Amino acid sequence: MSELIDMILRLSDDIKIVKAYLQHLGKNKVDQFRENWIDGQDVMQALHISKRTLQSLRDSGVLPYSRINGKFYYKVEDIETLLESNYSGKKSERRSHGNH
């Protein structure tokens, strides 16, 4: 009888471990989504742009997007690419060294 109780206790511990792992795995998927995609409001706040400017970036194809039920979502990496492609640091760096 005690062997059966020991086996049930070990099984219960194993179930707790699996449950904790699944909860951790589920949170990672949500966190990963939030790190990779943001909505239009977040984009406007991050870039300090208006709704109209964001629409122009979409319409011109400069900023790719996904649209679900009328709400727009953007990949963080696409926003970073947009910022990098408009980065002028290298040009201003040359000017500061006297190369006009």
NORCOR-V931496 format. One record per backbone hydrogen bond with DSSP energy under -0.5 kcal/mol. CO is the residue of the C=O (numbers start at 1). NH is the residue of the N-H. E is the energy in kcal/mol with one decimal. If there is no record, write none. Layout:
CO_NH_E ; CO_NH_E
//
This chain:
1_5_-1.8 ; 2_6_-2.5 ; 3_7_-2.3 ; 4_8_-2.2 ; 5_9_-2.4 ; 6_10_-2.4 ; 7_11_-2.4 ; 8_12_-2.4 ; 9_13_-2.2 ; 10_14_-2.4 ; 11_15_-2.3 ; 12_16_-2.1 ; 13_17_-2.0 ; 14_18_-2.4 ; 15_19_-2.7 ; 16_20_-2.4 ; 17_21_-2.3 ; 18_22_-2.6 ; 19_23_-2.3 ; 20_24_-2.2 ; 21_25_-2.7 ; 22_26_-2.4 ; 23_27_-2.0 ; 24_28_-1.9 ; 25_29_-1.5 ; 26_30_-1.6 ; 27_31_-2.8 ; 28_32_-2.7 ; 29_33_-2.2 ; 30_34_-2.4 ; 31_35_-1.8 ; 32_36_-1.6 ; 33_37_-2.6 ; 36_76_-2.4 ; 38_74_-3.1 ; 39_43_-1.8 ; 40_44_-2.8 ; 41_45_-2.2 ; 42_46_-2.6 ; 43_47_-2.6 ; 44_48_-1.0 ; 44_49_-1.7 ; 50_54_-2.2 ; 51_55_-2.2 ; 52_56_-2.3 ; 53_57_-2.2 ; 54_58_-1.9 ; 55_59_-3.2 ; 56_60_-2.3 ; 57_62_-1.1 ; 57_63_-2.1 ; 58_61_-1.4 ; 62_64_-0.5 ; 66_73_-2.9 ; 68_71_-2.1 ; 71_68_-2.7 ; 72_40_-1.3 ; 73_66_-2.4 ; 74_38_-2.6 ; 75_78_-0.5 ; 75_79_-1.6 ; 76_80_-2.4 ; 77_81_-2.2 ; 78_82_-2.2 ; 79_83_-2.4 ; 80_84_-2.8 ; 81_85_-2.7 ; 82_86_-0.9 ; 83_86_-0.6 ; 84_87_-1.4 ; 88_92_-2.2 ; 89_93_-1.9 ; 90_94_-1.7 ; 91_95_-1.9 ; 92_96_-1.8 ; 93_97_-0.6 ; 94_97_-1.1 ; 94_99_-1.7 ; 95_98_-1.6 ; 98_100_-1.2
//
